[in-house]
Amino acid sequence: MLNQNDYTAVFDASPDAMLVVDADGVIRDLNRQAVAMFGWSREELEGSEVERLIPGASRGRPRRHRRR
């Protein structure tokens, strides 16, 4: 079983941008690649809604999907 340090090392070592988003659409974790890809700081993204990263015209779609 991975402990927190192992999880963080594997998560940050991934070559892909990754977000952990809860059922309410709130970003709970993100790796360095996500920070680089989106151009926002970890502090700006962690705890915010994932819709922040989606173009305005498409923002309602994920919210409707979560409600289902």
mmCIF file of the N, C-alpha and C atoms, coordinates in Angstrom:
data_MODEL
# 
_entry.id   MODEL 
# 
loop_
_atom_site.group_PDB 
_atom_site.id 
_atom_site.type_symbol 
_atom_site.label_atom_id 
_atom_site.label_alt_id 
_atom_site.label_comp_id 
_atom_site.label_asym_id 
_atom_site.label_entity_id 
_atom_site.label_seq_id 
_atom_site.pdbx_PDB_ins_code 
_atom_site.Cartn_x 
_atom_site.Cartn_y 
_atom_site.Cartn_z 
_atom_site.occupancy 
_atom_site.B_iso_or_equiv 
_atom_site.pdbx_formal_charge 
_atom_site.auth_seq_id 
_atom_site.auth_comp_id 
_atom_site.auth_asym_id 
_atom_site.auth_atom_id 
_atom_site.pdbx_PDB_model_num 
ATOM 1   N N  . MET A 1 1  ? 0.843   -1.179 0.000   1.00 0.00 ? 1  MET A N  1 
ATOM 2   C CA . MET A 1 1  ? 0.000   0.000  0.000   1.00 0.00 ? 1  MET A CA 1 
ATOM 3   C C  . MET A 1 1  ? 0.887   1.240  0.000   1.00 0.00 ? 1  MET A C  1 
ATOM 4   N N  . LEU A 1 2  ? 0.505   2.237  -0.791  1.00 0.00 ? 2  LEU A N  1 
ATOM 5   C CA . LEU A 1 2  ? 1.282   3.476  -0.865  1.00 0.00 ? 2  LEU A CA 1 
ATOM 6   C C  . LEU A 1 2  ? 1.001   4.375  0.327   1.00 0.00 ? 2  LEU A C  1 
ATOM 7   N N  . ASN A 1 3  ? 2.058   4.944  0.881   1.00 0.00 ? 3  ASN A N  1 
ATOM 8   C CA . ASN A 1 3  ? 1.857   5.960  1.899   1.00 0.00 ? 3  ASN A CA 1 
ATOM 9   C C  . ASN A 1 3  ? 1.805   7.325  1.205   1.00 0.00 ? 3  ASN A C  1 
ATOM 10  N N  . GLN A 1 4  ? 1.564   8.374  1.938   1.00 0.00 ? 4  GLN A N  1 
ATOM 11  C CA . GLN A 1 4  ? 1.408   9.709  1.340   1.00 0.00 ? 4  GLN A CA 1 
ATOM 12  C C  . GLN A 1 4  ? 2.647   10.138 0.569   1.00 0.00 ? 4  GLN A C  1 
ATOM 13  N N  . ASN A 1 5  ? 3.837   9.867  1.092   1.00 0.00 ? 5  ASN A N  1 
ATOM 14  C CA . ASN A 1 5  ? 5.071   10.253 0.398   1.00 0.00 ? 5  ASN A CA 1 
ATOM 15  C C  . ASN A 1 5  ? 5.216   9.510  -0.919  1.00 0.00 ? 5  ASN A C  1 
ATOM 16  N N  . ASP A 1 6  ? 4.896   8.204  -0.931  1.00 0.00 ? 6  ASP A N  1 
ATOM 17  C CA . ASP A 1 6  ? 4.964   7.420  -2.162  1.00 0.00 ? 6  ASP A CA 1 
ATOM 18  C C  . ASP A 1 6  ? 3.956   7.941  -3.183  1.00 0.00 ? 6  ASP A C  1 
ATOM 19  N N  . TYR A 1 7  ? 2.729   8.199  -2.730  1.00 0.00 ? 7  TYR A N  1 
ATOM 20  C CA . TYR A 1 7  ? 1.686   8.719  -3.613  1.00 0.00 ? 7  TYR A CA 1 
ATOM 21  C C  . TYR A 1 7  ? 2.146   10.028 -4.264  1.00 0.00 ? 7  TYR A C  1 
ATOM 22  N N  . THR A 1 8  ? 2.675   10.946 -3.467  1.00 0.00 ? 8  THR A N  1 
ATOM 23  C CA . THR A 1 8  ? 3.113   12.241 -3.981  1.00 0.00 ? 8  THR A CA 1 
ATOM 24  C C  . THR A 1 8  ? 4.239   12.075 -4.988  1.00 0.00 ? 8  THR A C  1 
ATOM 25  N N  . ALA A 1 9  ? 5.176   11.199 -4.700  1.00 0.00 ? 9  ALA A N  1 
ATOM 26  C CA . ALA A 1 9  ? 6.299   10.972 -5.618  1.00 0.00 ? 9  ALA A CA 1 
ATOM 27  C C  . ALA A 1 9  ? 5.815   10.423 -6.955  1.00 0.00 ? 9  ALA A C  1 
ATOM 28  N N  . VAL A 1 10 ? 4.928   9.449  -6.934  1.00 0.00 ? 10 VAL A N  1 
ATOM 29  C CA . VAL A 1 10 ? 4.407   8.852  -8.169  1.00 0.00 ? 10 VAL A CA 1 
ATOM 30  C C  . VAL A 1 10 ? 3.549   9.867  -8.924  1.00 0.00 ? 10 VAL A C  1 
ATOM 31  N N  . PHE A 1 11 ? 2.690   10.562 -8.215  1.00 0.00 ? 11 PHE A N  1 
ATOM 32  C CA . PHE A 1 11 ? 1.796   11.552 -8.816  1.00 0.00 ? 11 PHE A CA 1 
ATOM 33  C C  . PHE A 1 11 ? 2.597   12.638 -9.524  1.00 0.00 ? 11 PHE A C  1 
ATOM 34  N N  . ASP A 1 12 ? 3.610   13.188 -8.857  1.00 0.00 ? 12 ASP A N  1 
ATOM 35  C CA . ASP A 1 12 ? 4.411   14.254 -9.449  1.00 0.00 ? 12 ASP A CA 1 
ATOM 36  C C  . ASP A 1 12 ? 5.372   13.760 -10.529 1.00 0.00 ? 12 ASP A C  1 
ATOM 37  N N  . ALA A 1 13 ? 5.739   12.487 -10.493 1.00 0.00 ? 13 ALA A N  1 
ATOM 38  C CA . ALA A 1 13 ? 6.659   11.949 -11.498 1.00 0.00 ? 13 ALA A CA 1 
ATOM 39  C C  . ALA A 1 13 ? 5.961   11.637 -12.824 1.00 0.00 ? 13 ALA A C  1 
ATOM 40  N N  . SER A 1 14 ? 4.651   11.627 -12.828 1.00 0.00 ? 14 SER A N  1 
ATOM 41  C CA . SER A 1 14 ? 3.927   11.325 -14.058 1.00 0.00 ? 14 SER A CA 1 
ATOM 42  C C  . SER A 1 14 ? 4.247   12.355 -15.134 1.00 0.00 ? 14 SER A C  1 
ATOM 43  N N  . PRO A 1 15 ? 4.450   11.910 -16.369 1.00 0.00 ? 15 PRO A N  1 
ATOM 44  C CA . PRO A 1 15 ? 4.699   12.869 -17.454 1.00 0.00 ? 15 PRO A CA 1 
ATOM 45  C C  . PRO A 1 15 ? 3.421   13.592 -17.899 1.00 0.00 ? 15 PRO A C  1 
ATOM 46  N N  . ASP A 1 16 ? 2.271   13.137 -17.425 1.00 0.00 ? 16 ASP A N  1 
ATOM 47  C CA . ASP A 1 16 ? 0.989   13.719 -17.811 1.00 0.00 ? 16 ASP A CA 1 
ATOM 48  C C  . ASP A 1 16 ? 0.450   14.637 -16.723 1.00 0.00 ? 16 ASP A C  1 
ATOM 49  N N  . ALA A 1 17 ? -0.265  15.662 -17.139 1.00 0.00 ? 17 ALA A N  1 
ATOM 50  C CA . ALA A 1 17 ? -0.954  16.535 -16.191 1.00 0.00 ? 17 ALA A CA 1 
ATOM 51  C C  . ALA A 1 17 ? -2.113  15.748 -15.588 1.00 0.00 ? 17 ALA A C  1 
ATOM 52  N N  . MET A 1 18 ? -2.245  15.798 -14.260 1.00 0.00 ? 18 MET A N  1 
ATOM 53  C CA . MET A 1 18 ? -3.329  15.076 -13.590 1.00 0.00 ? 18 MET A CA 1 
ATOM 54  C C  . MET A 1 18 ? -3.965  15.957 -12.521 1.00 0.00 ? 18 MET A C  1 
ATOM 55  N N  . LEU A 1 19 ? -5.284  15.841 -12.433 1.00 0.00 ? 19 LEU A N  1 
ATOM 56  C CA . LEU A 1 19 ? -6.057  16.516 -11.405 1.00 0.00 ? 19 LEU A CA 1 
ATOM 57  C C  . LEU A 1 19 ? -6.840  15.466 -10.641 1.00 0.00 ? 19 LEU A C  1 
ATOM 58  N N  . VAL A 1 20 ? -7.012  15.671 -9.348  1.00 0.00 ? 20 VAL A N  1 
ATOM 59  C CA . VAL A 1 20 ? -7.928  14.874 -8.549  1.00 0.00 ? 20 VAL A CA 1 
ATOM 60  C C  . VAL A 1 20 ? -9.083  15.816 -8.231  1.00 0.00 ? 20 VAL A C  1 
ATOM 61  N N  . VAL A 1 21 ? -10.282 15.439 -8.703  1.00 0.00 ? 21 VAL A N  1 
ATOM 62  C CA . VAL A 1 21 ? -11.463 16.283 -8.556  1.00 0.00 ? 21 VAL A CA 1 
ATOM 63  C C  . VAL A 1 21 ? -12.513 15.499 -7.787  1.00 0.00 ? 21 VAL A C  1 
ATOM 64  N N  . ASP A 1 22 ? -13.117 16.120 -6.768  1.00 0.00 ? 22 ASP A N  1 
ATOM 65  C CA . ASP A 1 22 ? -14.123 15.415 -5.983  1.00 0.00 ? 22 ASP A CA 1 
ATOM 66  C C  . ASP A 1 22 ? -15.493 15.434 -6.671  1.00 0.00 ? 22 ASP A C  1 
ATOM 67  N N  . ALA A 1 23 ? -16.468 14.812 -6.063  1.00 0.00 ? 23 ALA A N  1 
ATOM 68  C CA . ALA A 1 23 ? -17.802 14.673 -6.650  1.00 0.00 ? 23 ALA A CA 1 
ATOM 69  C C  . ALA A 1 23 ? -18.502 16.015 -6.843  1.00 0.00 ? 23 ALA A C  1 
ATOM 70  N N  . ASP A 1 24 ? -18.051 17.037 -6.139  1.00 0.00 ? 24 ASP A N  1 
ATOM 71  C CA . ASP A 1 24 ? -18.630 18.372 -6.278  1.00 0.00 ? 24 ASP A CA 1 
ATOM 72  C C  . ASP A 1 24 ? -17.907 19.216 -7.316  1.00 0.00 ? 24 ASP A C  1 
ATOM 73  N N  . GLY A 1 25 ? -16.910 18.634 -7.979  1.00 0.00 ? 25 GLY A N  1 
ATOM 74  C CA . GLY A 1 25 ? -16.174 19.354 -9.011  1.00 0.00 ? 25 GLY A CA 1 
ATOM 75  C C  . GLY A 1 25 ? -15.065 20.245 -8.476  1.00 0.00 ? 25 GLY A C  1 
ATOM 76  N N  . VAL A 1 26 ? -14.642 20.020 -7.230  1.00 0.00 ? 26 VAL A N  1 
ATOM 77  C CA . VAL A 1 26 ? -13.583 20.820 -6.620  1.00 0.00 ? 26 VAL A CA 1 
ATOM 78  C C  . VAL A 1 26 ? -12.245 20.115 -6.802  1.00 0.00 ? 26 VAL A C  1 
ATOM 79  N N  . ILE A 1 27 ? -11.258 20.849 -7.270  1.00 0.00 ? 27 ILE A N  1 
ATOM 80  C CA . ILE A 1 27 ? -9.917  20.298 -7.461  1.00 0.00 ? 27 ILE A CA 1 
ATOM 81  C C  . ILE A 1 27 ? -9.282  20.090 -6.087  1.00 0.00 ? 27 ILE A C  1 
ATOM 82  N N  . ARG A 1 28 ? -8.955  18.841 -5.786  1.00 0.00 ? 28 ARG A N  1 
ATOM 83  C CA . ARG A 1 28 ? -8.373  18.492 -4.489  1.00 0.00 ? 28 ARG A CA 1 
ATOM 84  C C  . ARG A 1 28 ? -6.872  18.270 -4.548  1.00 0.00 ? 28 ARG A C  1 
ATOM 85  N N  . ASP A 1 29 ? -6.346  17.931 -5.724  1.00 0.00 ? 29 ASP A N  1 
ATOM 86  C CA . ASP A 1 29 ? -4.903  17.728 -5.881  1.00 0.00 ? 29 ASP A CA 1 
ATOM 87  C C  . ASP A 1 29 ? -4.563  17.894 -7.348  1.00 0.00 ? 29 ASP A C  1 
ATOM 88  N N  . LEU A 1 30 ? -3.341  18.277 -7.628  1.00 0.00 ? 30 LEU A N  1 
ATOM 89  C CA . LEU A 1 30 ? -2.852  18.397 -8.997  1.00 0.00 ? 30 LEU A CA 1 
ATOM 90  C C  . LEU A 1 30 ? -1.348  18.249 -8.967  1.00 0.00 ? 30 LEU A C  1 
ATOM 91  N N  . ASN A 1 31 ? -0.799  17.791 -10.080 1.00 0.00 ? 31 ASN A N  1 
ATOM 92  C CA . ASN A 1 31 ? 0.645   17.597 -10.111 1.00 0.00 ? 31 ASN A CA 1 
ATOM 93  C C  . ASN A 1 31 ? 1.325   18.771 -10.818 1.00 0.00 ? 31 ASN A C  1 
ATOM 94  N N  . ARG A 1 32 ? 2.654   18.735 -10.814 1.00 0.00 ? 32 ARG A N  1 
ATOM 95  C CA . ARG A 1 32 ? 3.443   19.826 -11.406 1.00 0.00 ? 32 ARG A CA 1 
ATOM 96  C C  . ARG A 1 32 ? 3.140   20.020 -12.883 1.00 0.00 ? 32 ARG A C  1 
ATOM 97  N N  . GLN A 1 33 ? 2.867   18.922 -13.585 1.00 0.00 ? 33 GLN A N  1 
ATOM 98  C CA . GLN A 1 33 ? 2.584   19.025 -15.003 1.00 0.00 ? 33 GLN A CA 1 
ATOM 99  C C  . GLN A 1 33 ? 1.272   19.780 -15.243 1.00 0.00 ? 33 GLN A C  1 
ATOM 100 N N  . ALA A 1 34 ? 0.303   19.617 -14.364 1.00 0.00 ? 34 ALA A N  1 
ATOM 101 C CA . ALA A 1 34 ? -0.964  20.354 -14.492 1.00 0.00 ? 34 ALA A CA 1 
ATOM 102 C C  . ALA A 1 34 ? -0.733  21.841 -14.259 1.00 0.00 ? 34 ALA A C  1 
ATOM 103 N N  . VAL A 1 35 ? 0.100   22.167 -13.291 1.00 0.00 ? 35 VAL A N  1 
ATOM 104 C CA . VAL A 1 35 ? 0.430   23.567 -13.039 1.00 0.00 ? 35 VAL A CA 1 
ATOM 105 C C  . VAL A 1 35 ? 1.060   24.174 -14.288 1.00 0.00 ? 35 VAL A C  1 
ATOM 106 N N  . ALA A 1 36 ? 2.014   23.460 -14.883 1.00 0.00 ? 36 ALA A N  1 
ATOM 107 C CA . ALA A 1 36 ? 2.689   23.962 -16.088 1.00 0.00 ? 36 ALA A CA 1 
ATOM 108 C C  . ALA A 1 36 ? 1.728   24.060 -17.270 1.00 0.00 ? 36 ALA A C  1 
ATOM 109 N N  . MET A 1 37 ? 0.868   23.073 -17.427 1.00 0.00 ? 37 MET A N  1 
ATOM 110 C CA . MET A 1 37 ? -0.047  23.042 -18.573 1.00 0.00 ? 37 MET A CA 1 
ATOM 111 C C  . MET A 1 37 ? -1.086  24.160 -18.520 1.00 0.00 ? 37 MET A C  1 
ATOM 112 N N  . PHE A 1 38 ? -1.668  24.368 -17.344 1.00 0.00 ? 38 PHE A N  1 
ATOM 113 C CA . PHE A 1 38 ? -2.740  25.349 -17.239 1.00 0.00 ? 38 PHE A CA 1 
ATOM 114 C C  . PHE A 1 38 ? -2.248  26.762 -16.968 1.00 0.00 ? 38 PHE A C  1 
ATOM 115 N N  . GLY A 1 39 ? -1.012  26.898 -16.471 1.00 0.00 ? 39 GLY A N  1 
ATOM 116 C CA . GLY A 1 39 ? -0.448  28.220 -16.242 1.00 0.00 ? 39 GLY A CA 1 
ATOM 117 C C  . GLY A 1 39 ? -0.960  28.924 -14.991 1.00 0.00 ? 39 GLY A C  1 
ATOM 118 N N  . TRP A 1 40 ? -1.607  28.199 -14.116 1.00 0.00 ? 40 TRP A N  1 
ATOM 119 C CA . TRP A 1 40 ? -2.079  28.738 -12.839 1.00 0.00 ? 40 TRP A CA 1 
ATOM 120 C C  . TRP A 1 40 ? -1.200  28.136 -11.749 1.00 0.00 ? 40 TRP A C  1 
ATOM 121 N N  . SER A 1 41 ? -1.095  28.779 -10.625 1.00 0.00 ? 41 SER A N  1 
ATOM 122 C CA . SER A 1 41 ? -0.325  28.217 -9.519  1.00 0.00 ? 41 SER A CA 1 
ATOM 123 C C  . SER A 1 41 ? -1.153  27.140 -8.818  1.00 0.00 ? 41 SER A C  1 
ATOM 124 N N  . ARG A 1 42 ? -0.472  26.303 -8.064  1.00 0.00 ? 42 ARG A N  1 
ATOM 125 C CA . ARG A 1 42 ? -1.154  25.274 -7.262  1.00 0.00 ? 42 ARG A CA 1 
ATOM 126 C C  . ARG A 1 42 ? -2.160  25.939 -6.327  1.00 0.00 ? 42 ARG A C  1 
ATOM 127 N N  . GLU A 1 43 ? -1.764  27.047 -5.703  1.00 0.00 ? 43 GLU A N  1 
ATOM 128 C CA . GLU A 1 43 ? -2.643  27.739 -4.761  1.00 0.00 ? 43 GLU A CA 1 
ATOM 129 C C  . GLU A 1 43 ? -3.899  28.291 -5.448  1.00 0.00 ? 43 GLU A C  1 
ATOM 130 N N  . GLU A 1 44 ? -3.771  28.699 -6.690  1.00 0.00 ? 44 GLU A N  1 
ATOM 131 C CA . GLU A 1 44 ? -4.924  29.218 -7.427  1.00 0.00 ? 44 GLU A CA 1 
ATOM 132 C C  . GLU A 1 44 ? -5.899  28.105 -7.810  1.00 0.00 ? 44 GLU A C  1 
ATOM 133 N N  . LEU A 1 45 ? -5.375  26.921 -8.103  1.00 0.00 ? 45 LEU A N  1 
ATOM 134 C CA . LEU A 1 45 ? -6.227  25.837 -8.588  1.00 0.00 ? 45 LEU A CA 1 
ATOM 135 C C  . LEU A 1 45 ? -6.784  24.946 -7.485  1.00 0.00 ? 45 LEU A C  1 
ATOM 136 N N  . GLU A 1 46 ? -5.954  24.580 -6.528  1.00 0.00 ? 46 GLU A N  1 
ATOM 137 C CA . GLU A 1 46 ? -6.400  23.661 -5.475  1.00 0.00 ? 46 GLU A CA 1 
ATOM 138 C C  . GLU A 1 46 ? -7.522  24.309 -4.659  1.00 0.00 ? 46 GLU A C  1 
ATOM 139 N N  . GLY A 1 47 ? -8.646  23.618 -4.579  1.00 0.00 ? 47 GLY A N  1 
ATOM 140 C CA . GLY A 1 47 ? -9.806  24.132 -3.858  1.00 0.00 ? 47 GLY A CA 1 
ATOM 141 C C  . GLY A 1 47 ? -10.791 24.893 -4.728  1.00 0.00 ? 47 GLY A C  1 
ATOM 142 N N  . SER A 1 48 ? -10.440 25.112 -5.991  1.00 0.00 ? 48 SER A N  1 
ATOM 143 C CA . SER A 1 48 ? -11.360 25.804 -6.898  1.00 0.00 ? 48 SER A CA 1 
ATOM 144 C C  . SER A 1 48 ? -12.135 24.786 -7.728  1.00 0.00 ? 48 SER A C  1 
ATOM 145 N N  . GLU A 1 49 ? -13.187 25.247 -8.372  1.00 0.00 ? 49 GLU A N  1 
ATOM 146 C CA . GLU A 1 49 ? -13.988 24.354 -9.214  1.00 0.00 ? 49 GLU A CA 1 
ATOM 147 C C  . GLU A 1 49 ? -13.242 24.038 -10.506 1.00 0.00 ? 49 GLU A C  1 
ATOM 148 N N  . VAL A 1 50 ? -13.369 22.810 -10.957 1.00 0.00 ? 50 VAL A N  1 
ATOM 149 C CA . VAL A 1 50 ? -12.696 22.379 -12.180 1.00 0.00 ? 50 VAL A CA 1 
ATOM 150 C C  . VAL A 1 50 ? -13.191 23.181 -13.388 1.00 0.00 ? 50 VAL A C  1 
ATOM 151 N N  . GLU A 1 51 ? -14.394 23.711 -13.308 1.00 0.00 ? 51 GLU A N  1 
ATOM 152 C CA . GLU A 1 51 ? -14.932 24.512 -14.414 1.00 0.00 ? 51 GLU A CA 1 
ATOM 153 C C  . GLU A 1 51 ? -14.068 25.730 -14.705 1.00 0.00 ? 51 GLU A C  1 
ATOM 154 N N  . ARG A 1 52 ? -13.261 26.138 -13.757 1.00 0.00 ? 52 ARG A N  1 
ATOM 155 C CA . ARG A 1 52 ? -12.343 27.259 -13.964 1.00 0.00 ? 52 ARG A CA 1 
ATOM 156 C C  . ARG A 1 52 ? -11.434 27.003 -15.170 1.00 0.00 ? 52 ARG A C  1 
ATOM 157 N N  . LEU A 1 53 ? -11.175 25.736 -15.461 1.00 0.00 ? 53 LEU A N  1 
ATOM 158 C CA . LEU A 1 53 ? -10.259 25.358 -16.542 1.00 0.00 ? 53 LEU A CA 1 
ATOM 159 C C  . LEU A 1 53 ? -10.965 25.113 -17.868 1.00 0.00 ? 53 LEU A C  1 
ATOM 160 N N  . ILE A 1 54 ? -12.282 25.233 -17.897 1.00 0.00 ? 54 ILE A N  1 
ATOM 161 C CA . ILE A 1 54 ? -13.073 24.916 -19.084 1.00 0.00 ? 54 ILE A CA 1 
ATOM 162 C C  . ILE A 1 54 ? -13.546 26.212 -19.734 1.00 0.00 ? 54 ILE A C  1 
ATOM 163 N N  . PRO A 1 55 ? -13.442 26.321 -21.058 1.00 0.00 ? 55 PRO A N  1 
ATOM 164 C CA . PRO A 1 55 ? -13.915 27.537 -21.728 1.00 0.00 ? 55 PRO A CA 1 
ATOM 165 C C  . PRO A 1 55 ? -15.371 27.843 -21.362 1.00 0.00 ? 55 PRO A C  1 
ATOM 166 N N  . GLY A 1 56 ? -15.684 29.116 -21.254 1.00 0.00 ? 56 GLY A N  1 
ATOM 167 C CA . GLY A 1 56 ? -16.987 29.585 -20.805 1.00 0.00 ? 56 GLY A CA 1 
ATOM 168 C C  . GLY A 1 56 ? -18.184 28.919 -21.445 1.00 0.00 ? 56 GLY A C  1 
ATOM 169 N N  . ALA A 1 57 ? -18.168 28.733 -22.742 1.00 0.00 ? 57 ALA A N  1 
ATOM 170 C CA . ALA A 1 57 ? -19.319 28.165 -23.449 1.00 0.00 ? 57 ALA A CA 1 
ATOM 171 C C  . ALA A 1 57 ? -19.598 26.717 -23.053 1.00 0.00 ? 57 ALA A C  1 
ATOM 172 N N  . SER A 1 58 ? -18.620 26.030 -22.510 1.00 0.00 ? 58 SER A N  1 
ATOM 173 C CA . SER A 1 58 ? -18.777 24.614 -22.169 1.00 0.00 ? 58 SER A CA 1 
ATOM 174 C C  . SER A 1 58 ? -18.866 24.354 -20.668 1.00 0.00 ? 58 SER A C  1 
ATOM 175 N N  . ARG A 1 59 ? -18.851 25.376 -19.844 1.00 0.00 ? 59 ARG A N  1 
ATOM 176 C CA . ARG A 1 59 ? -18.782 25.186 -18.391 1.00 0.00 ? 59 ARG A CA 1 
ATOM 177 C C  . ARG A 1 59 ? -19.997 24.503 -17.789 1.00 0.00 ? 59 ARG A C  1 
ATOM 178 N N  . GLY A 1 60 ? -21.167 24.653 -18.359 1.00 0.00 ? 60 GLY A N  1 
ATOM 179 C CA . GLY A 1 60 ? -22.365 24.048 -17.786 1.00 0.00 ? 60 GLY A CA 1 
ATOM 180 C C  . GLY A 1 60 ? -22.414 22.544 -17.934 1.00 0.00 ? 60 GLY A C  1 
ATOM 181 N N  . ARG A 1 61 ? -21.770 22.020 -18.943 1.00 0.00 ? 61 ARG A N  1 
ATOM 182 C CA . ARG A 1 61 ? -21.825 20.585 -19.229 1.00 0.00 ? 61 ARG A CA 1 
ATOM 183 C C  . ARG A 1 61 ? -21.314 19.721 -18.076 1.00 0.00 ? 61 ARG A C  1 
ATOM 184 N N  . PRO A 1 62 ? -20.137 19.981 -17.501 1.00 0.00 ? 62 PRO A N  1 
ATOM 185 C CA . PRO A 1 62 ? -19.677 19.141 -16.379 1.00 0.00 ? 62 PRO A CA 1 
ATOM 186 C C  . PRO A 1 62 ? -20.594 19.228 -15.159 1.00 0.00 ? 62 PRO A C  1 
ATOM 187 N N  . ARG A 1 63 ? -21.146 20.391 -14.900 1.00 0.00 ? 63 ARG A N  1 
ATOM 188 C CA . ARG A 1 63 ? -22.058 20.526 -13.756 1.00 0.00 ? 63 ARG A CA 1 
ATOM 189 C C  . ARG A 1 63 ? -23.314 19.668 -13.960 1.00 0.00 ? 63 ARG A C  1 
ATOM 190 N N  . ARG A 1 64 ? -23.859 19.692 -15.164 1.00 0.00 ? 64 ARG A N  1 
ATOM 191 C CA . ARG A 1 64 ? -25.043 18.869 -15.461 1.00 0.00 ? 64 ARG A CA 1 
ATOM 192 C C  . ARG A 1 64 ? -24.692 17.382 -15.338 1.00 0.00 ? 64 ARG A C  1 
ATOM 193 N N  . HIS A 1 65 ? -23.528 17.014 -15.821 1.00 0.00 ? 65 HIS A N  1 
ATOM 194 C CA . HIS A 1 65 ? -23.090 15.618 -15.742 1.00 0.00 ? 65 HIS A CA 1 
ATOM 195 C C  . HIS A 1 65 ? -22.979 15.169 -14.279 1.00 0.00 ? 65 HIS A C  1 
ATOM 196 N N  . ARG A 1 66 ? -22.421 15.989 -13.413 1.00 0.00 ? 66 ARG A N  1 
ATOM 197 C CA . ARG A 1 66 ? -22.286 15.629 -11.991 1.00 0.00 ? 66 ARG A CA 1 
ATOM 198 C C  . ARG A 1 66 ? -23.659 15.491 -11.329 1.00 0.00 ? 66 ARG A C  1 
ATOM 199 N N  . ARG A 1 67 ? -24.600 16.321 -11.702 1.00 0.00 ? 67 ARG A N  1 
ATOM 200 C CA . ARG A 1 67 ? -25.943 16.231 -11.098 1.00 0.00 ? 67 ARG A CA 1 
ATOM 201 C C  . ARG A 1 67 ? -26.625 14.919 -11.415 1.00 0.00 ? 67 ARG A C  1 
ATOM 202 N N  . ARG A 1 68 ? -26.317 14.341 -12.577 1.00 0.00 ? 68 ARG A N  1 
ATOM 203 C CA . ARG A 1 68 ? -26.904 13.056 -12.953 1.00 0.00 ? 68 ARG A CA 1 
ATOM 204 C C  . ARG A 1 68 ? -26.273 11.977 -12.120 1.00 0.00 ? 68 ARG A C  1 
# 
